[in-house]
Amino acid sequence: MSILRRWADPFMVGIVGMMILGLVLPIPDGAVGPIQRVSDVGIFILFLLYGARLSTREVIDGMRNIRLQGSILAATFVVFPLFGWALHHATTSLLGPGLAAGLLYVSLLPSTVQSSVAFVSVARGNIAGAICAATVSNVAGMVLTPLLVLWLMGASGSVGAGGITEVLVLLLLPFVIGQVAQRWVGPWVRRHKRLTGMWDKLTILLIVFVAVVTATAAGVWTSVSGWSIVAVGGISIVFVALMLALTWWGGKLLGLDIPDRIALLMCGSKKSMATGLPMASVLFTPAVAGPIAVPLIIFHQLQLMICAWLARRLARREDDAPLVSV
């Protein structure tokens, strides 16, 4: 069982299970709307908890390293989208418009929070800088990601002024409320990490189920083949490797020390499924959100596996040894 848990994340197994359930479980047309509303409530609470458990003081302290924070933001919202846009155009004929748009959508998302900080900690990098960068990335992403989607993917979804307003109401508003309230409830939320972490996972599982159910009802999956899934996996591995190389060697060119380069490596090369799936359910119609979610789920699992290996390798370094081969 321990070997199985090492190679198969139970959470990802749950996501695959929800996808299969959404494919085979018959849902009456009248039930889709209420299920979507339950999902919206879950998303609101999810971002409320994000705001409540992230310390404002940690964010302020981490922002003092302007060079590190600027390079992570540039990697996340400039370099990543540029490569995503090029990849989208290069793979549309191979994958089809839905999955190719999903790869582009992945590139427009903010960085992860929990996994980025965890990997930086394992690799003995700049933890405070990583906490700030991941937090700022997610806060900025609540505005920048919808704008980038509107600019680069306007023809792919239903996003518009109304869609951005819905993102602000469902994502940014509860986050702000949580930040205001975290002075009083933050310590309790941080003490109950397992409870809040469970809510994260349950909400995402529900979002996956709703996306697949609505996409199935719309007949979306008839255009997604097994070969397409394999192709998305291969392209995602190349995409992750490219961003890891750019962030690591880019950090060296910027003159960052090893702990800061590790923070840039881990925060600047990953994309948040926890943020991306809720946003996709808000920004796109159900028929579009289903195929777009597939590359995100695949990319997320691959980035965790690759970065876990890198973090363990970096952790074994000698403090004064240069890491020229990573």
C-alpha positions as CSV (number, residue, x, y, z in Angstrom):
1,M,0.0,0.0,0.0
2,S,2.9,2.4,0.8
3,I,4.4,1.8,-2.6
4,L,1.0,2.5,-4.2
5,R,0.6,5.8,-2.3
6,R,4.2,6.7,-3.4
7,W,3.4,6.4,-7.1
8,A,-0.4,7.1,-7.1
9,D,-1.6,10.2,-5.2
10,P,-5.0,9.2,-3.6
11,F,-6.3,12.7,-4.4
12,M,-5.5,12.2,-8.1
13,V,-7.1,8.7,-7.9
14,G,-10.2,10.4,-6.6
15,I,-10.2,12.9,-9.4
16,V,-9.9,10.1,-11.9
17,G,-12.8,8.4,-10.1
18,M,-15.0,11.5,-10.3
19,M,-14.2,11.8,-14.0
20,I,-15.3,8.1,-14.6
21,L,-18.4,8.7,-12.4
22,G,-19.3,11.8,-14.4
23,L,-18.9,9.8,-17.6
24,V,-21.1,6.8,-16.6
25,L,-23.6,8.2,-14.1
26,P,-26.9,9.3,-15.7
27,I,-27.8,12.8,-14.4
28,P,-31.3,14.3,-15.3
29,D,-31.1,17.6,-17.0
30,G,-33.0,19.3,-14.2
31,A,-30.4,18.2,-11.6
32,V,-27.4,19.9,-13.3
33,G,-28.3,23.4,-12.2
34,P,-28.7,22.6,-8.5
35,I,-25.4,20.6,-8.6
36,Q,-23.7,23.6,-10.2
37,R,-25.1,25.9,-7.4
38,V,-23.7,23.6,-4.8
39,S,-20.4,23.7,-6.5
40,D,-20.5,27.5,-6.5
41,V,-21.0,27.5,-2.7
42,G,-18.1,25.2,-2.3
43,I,-15.9,27.4,-4.4
44,F,-16.9,30.5,-2.4
45,I,-16.0,28.7,0.9
46,L,-12.8,27.4,-0.6
47,F,-11.4,30.9,-1.4
48,L,-12.7,32.2,1.9
49,L,-10.5,29.7,3.6
50,Y,-7.6,30.6,1.4
51,G,-7.9,34.2,2.6
52,A,-8.3,33.2,6.2
53,R,-5.3,30.9,6.5
54,L,-2.7,33.0,4.7
55,S,-1.0,35.4,7.1
56,T,-0.9,39.0,5.8
57,R,2.4,39.5,7.7
58,E,4.0,36.7,5.8
59,V,3.0,38.3,2.5
60,I,4.3,41.7,3.4
61,D,7.7,40.3,4.6
62,G,8.2,38.1,1.5
63,M,7.5,41.0,-0.8
64,R,10.7,42.8,0.2
65,N,12.7,40.6,-2.2
66,I,11.6,42.5,-5.3
67,R,14.0,40.7,-7.7
68,L,12.7,37.2,-6.7
69,Q,9.0,38.2,-6.7
70,G,9.3,40.0,-10.0
71,S,11.0,37.1,-11.7
72,I,8.4,34.6,-10.4
73,L,5.5,36.9,-11.6
74,A,7.2,37.3,-15.0
75,A,7.7,33.6,-15.4
76,T,4.1,32.9,-14.3
77,F,2.2,35.6,-16.3
78,V,4.5,36.5,-19.2
79,V,6.9,33.7,-20.1
80,F,4.4,30.9,-19.4
81,P,1.6,32.4,-21.4
82,L,3.9,33.2,-24.4
83,F,4.9,29.5,-24.6
84,G,1.4,28.4,-24.0
85,W,0.1,30.6,-26.8
86,A,2.8,29.2,-29.2
87,L,2.0,25.6,-28.0
88,H,-1.7,26.2,-28.5
89,H,-1.2,27.1,-32.2
90,A,1.3,24.3,-32.8
91,T,-0.9,21.6,-31.3
92,T,-4.4,22.5,-32.4
93,S,-4.3,20.3,-35.5
94,L,-2.9,17.4,-33.4
95,L,-5.1,17.6,-30.3
96,G,-8.1,19.4,-31.5
97,P,-9.3,22.9,-30.5
98,G,-10.6,21.9,-27.0
99,L,-7.5,20.2,-25.7
100,A,-5.2,22.7,-27.3
101,A,-7.1,25.5,-25.6
102,G,-6.7,23.6,-22.4
103,L,-3.0,23.7,-22.7
104,L,-3.2,27.5,-23.3
105,Y,-5.4,27.9,-20.3
106,V,-2.9,26.0,-18.1
107,S,-0.3,28.6,-19.1
108,L,-2.5,31.5,-17.9
109,L,-3.0,30.3,-14.4
110,P,-1.3,31.4,-11.2
111,S,1.2,29.2,-9.4
112,T,0.3,26.6,-6.8
113,V,0.5,27.5,-3.1
114,Q,0.8,24.4,-1.0
115,S,2.9,22.3,-3.3
116,S,5.2,25.1,-4.3
117,V,6.0,26.0,-0.7
118,A,6.3,22.3,0.3
119,F,8.7,21.6,-2.5
120,V,10.8,24.7,-1.6
121,S,10.9,23.5,2.0
122,V,12.0,20.0,1.0
123,A,14.7,21.4,-1.3
124,R,16.0,23.8,1.4
125,G,15.1,26.9,-0.5
126,N,13.8,30.4,0.4
127,I,10.5,29.4,2.2
128,A,9.4,32.9,3.1
129,G,9.9,34.1,-0.5
130,A,8.0,31.1,-1.8
131,I,5.1,31.7,0.5
132,C,4.9,35.4,-0.6
133,A,5.4,34.5,-4.3
134,A,2.7,31.8,-4.3
135,T,0.3,34.0,-2.4
136,V,0.9,37.1,-4.6
137,S,0.6,34.9,-7.7
138,N,-2.8,33.6,-6.7
139,V,-4.1,37.0,-5.7
140,A,-2.9,38.6,-8.9
141,G,-4.1,35.6,-10.9
142,M,-7.7,36.3,-9.8
143,V,-7.6,39.4,-12.0
144,L,-4.8,38.6,-14.5
145,T,-6.0,35.1,-15.5
146,P,-9.5,36.2,-16.5
147,L,-8.0,39.1,-18.4
148,L,-5.5,36.9,-20.2
149,V,-8.3,34.4,-21.0
150,L,-10.4,37.2,-22.3
151,W,-7.5,38.4,-24.4
152,L,-6.1,35.1,-25.7
153,M,-9.1,32.8,-25.5
154,G,-12.0,35.0,-26.2
155,A,-13.3,32.8,-29.0
156,S,-12.9,29.6,-26.9
157,G,-15.3,30.3,-24.0
158,S,-18.1,32.4,-22.7
159,V,-15.9,34.8,-20.7
160,G,-16.7,38.5,-20.9
161,A,-17.4,41.3,-18.5
162,G,-20.1,39.2,-16.8
163,G,-17.6,36.3,-16.5
164,I,-15.0,38.5,-14.9
165,T,-17.6,39.9,-12.5
166,E,-18.6,36.3,-11.5
167,V,-14.9,35.5,-10.9
168,L,-14.6,38.5,-8.6
169,V,-17.7,37.5,-6.7
170,L,-16.9,33.8,-6.4
171,L,-13.1,34.0,-5.9
172,L,-11.7,37.5,-5.1
173,L,-14.5,38.6,-2.7
174,P,-14.3,35.6,-0.4
175,F,-10.5,35.8,-0.4
176,V,-10.7,39.5,0.7
177,I,-13.3,38.6,3.3
178,G,-11.0,35.8,4.6
179,Q,-8.0,38.2,4.7
180,V,-10.0,40.7,6.7
181,A,-11.2,38.0,9.1
182,Q,-7.9,36.1,9.4
183,R,-6.9,38.3,12.2
184,W,-9.5,36.6,14.3
185,V,-10.0,33.2,12.6
186,G,-6.6,32.7,11.0
187,P,-5.0,30.9,14.0
188,W,-7.9,28.5,14.2
189,V,-7.9,27.8,10.4
190,R,-4.1,27.2,10.4
191,R,-4.4,24.9,13.4
192,H,-6.9,22.8,11.5
193,K,-4.9,22.2,8.3
194,R,-6.4,18.8,7.8
195,L,-9.9,20.1,7.9
196,T,-9.3,22.9,5.5
197,G,-7.2,20.6,3.3
198,M,-10.0,18.2,3.1
199,W,-12.4,21.0,2.1
200,D,-10.0,21.9,-0.7
201,K,-10.0,18.4,-2.1
202,L,-13.7,17.8,-1.7
203,T,-14.5,21.1,-3.5
204,I,-12.2,20.2,-6.4
205,L,-13.6,16.7,-6.6
206,L,-17.1,18.2,-6.9
207,I,-15.9,20.7,-9.5
208,V,-14.4,17.9,-11.6
209,F,-17.6,15.9,-11.3
210,V,-19.8,18.8,-12.4
211,A,-17.5,19.7,-15.3
212,V,-17.5,16.1,-16.6
213,V,-21.3,15.6,-16.0
214,T,-22.2,18.7,-17.9
215,A,-19.6,18.0,-20.7
216,T,-21.0,14.5,-21.0
217,A,-24.5,15.8,-21.3
218,A,-23.3,18.1,-24.1
219,G,-21.5,15.2,-25.9
220,V,-18.1,16.7,-25.5
221,W,-16.2,13.5,-24.8
222,T,-16.9,12.0,-28.2
223,S,-14.1,14.2,-29.5
224,V,-11.5,13.2,-26.9
225,S,-9.6,9.9,-27.7
226,G,-7.2,7.8,-25.8
227,W,-4.5,8.9,-28.2
228,S,-5.3,12.6,-27.4
229,I,-4.8,11.9,-23.7
230,V,-1.4,10.3,-24.3
231,A,-0.4,13.2,-26.6
232,V,-1.4,15.8,-23.9
233,G,0.7,13.9,-21.4
234,G,3.8,13.9,-23.6
235,I,3.4,17.6,-24.5
236,S,2.9,18.4,-20.8
237,I,6.2,16.7,-19.8
238,V,8.0,18.8,-22.4
239,F,6.2,22.0,-21.2
240,V,7.1,21.3,-17.6
241,A,10.8,20.5,-18.4
242,L,11.1,23.7,-20.5
243,M,9.8,25.9,-17.7
244,L,12.0,24.2,-15.1
245,A,15.0,24.8,-17.3
246,L,14.1,28.5,-17.9
247,T,13.4,29.3,-14.3
248,W,16.5,27.6,-13.0
249,W,19.0,29.0,-15.4
250,G,17.1,32.3,-15.6
251,G,17.6,32.6,-11.8
252,K,21.3,32.2,-12.3
253,L,21.4,34.9,-15.0
254,L,19.6,37.2,-12.6
255,G,22.2,36.6,-9.9
256,L,19.9,34.9,-7.4
257,D,21.4,32.7,-4.8
258,I,20.6,29.0,-4.6
259,P,17.7,29.3,-2.1
260,D,16.1,32.0,-4.2
261,R,16.7,30.0,-7.4
262,I,14.9,27.1,-5.8
263,A,11.9,29.3,-5.0
264,L,11.9,30.6,-8.6
265,L,12.2,27.0,-9.9
266,M,9.3,25.7,-7.8
267,C,6.9,28.7,-7.9
268,G,7.6,29.8,-11.5
269,S,7.2,26.4,-13.1
270,K,3.9,25.2,-11.7
271,K,0.3,26.0,-12.2
272,S,-2.6,25.7,-9.7
273,M,-5.3,23.2,-10.3
274,A,-7.0,24.3,-7.1
275,T,-7.4,27.8,-8.7
276,G,-7.7,26.6,-12.3
277,L,-10.6,24.3,-12.0
278,P,-12.9,26.7,-10.1
279,M,-12.0,29.5,-12.6
280,A,-12.7,27.2,-15.6
281,S,-16.1,26.4,-14.2
282,V,-16.8,30.2,-14.0
283,L,-15.1,31.4,-17.1
284,F,-16.3,28.8,-19.6
285,T,-19.5,27.1,-20.6
286,P,-19.8,23.5,-19.4
287,A,-19.2,22.2,-22.9
288,V,-15.9,24.1,-23.1
289,A,-14.8,23.6,-19.4
290,G,-14.8,19.8,-19.7
291,P,-12.1,19.4,-22.4
292,I,-10.1,22.4,-21.0
293,A,-10.0,20.6,-17.6
294,V,-8.3,17.5,-19.0
295,P,-4.8,19.1,-19.8
296,L,-4.9,20.9,-16.4
297,I,-5.4,17.7,-14.5
298,I,-2.7,15.8,-16.5
299,F,-0.3,18.8,-16.3
300,H,-0.9,19.1,-12.5
301,Q,0.0,15.4,-11.8
302,L,3.1,15.5,-14.0
303,Q,4.4,18.7,-12.5
304,L,4.0,17.3,-8.9
305,M,5.9,14.1,-9.8
306,I,8.7,15.9,-11.6
307,C,9.1,18.6,-9.0
308,A,9.0,16.0,-6.1
309,W,12.0,14.3,-7.8
310,L,13.8,17.6,-8.2
311,A,13.2,18.7,-4.6
312,R,14.6,15.5,-3.3
313,R,17.7,15.9,-5.5
314,L,18.2,19.5,-4.5
315,A,17.8,18.5,-0.8
316,R,20.9,16.2,-1.1
317,R,23.2,19.0,-2.2
318,E,26.1,20.2,-0.1
319,D,25.6,23.8,1.1
320,D,28.5,25.2,-0.8
321,A,28.3,23.0,-3.9
322,P,27.2,24.7,-7.1
323,L,24.3,22.9,-8.8
324,V,25.3,23.2,-12.4
325,S,23.7,19.9,-13.6
326,V,20.1,20.4,-12.4
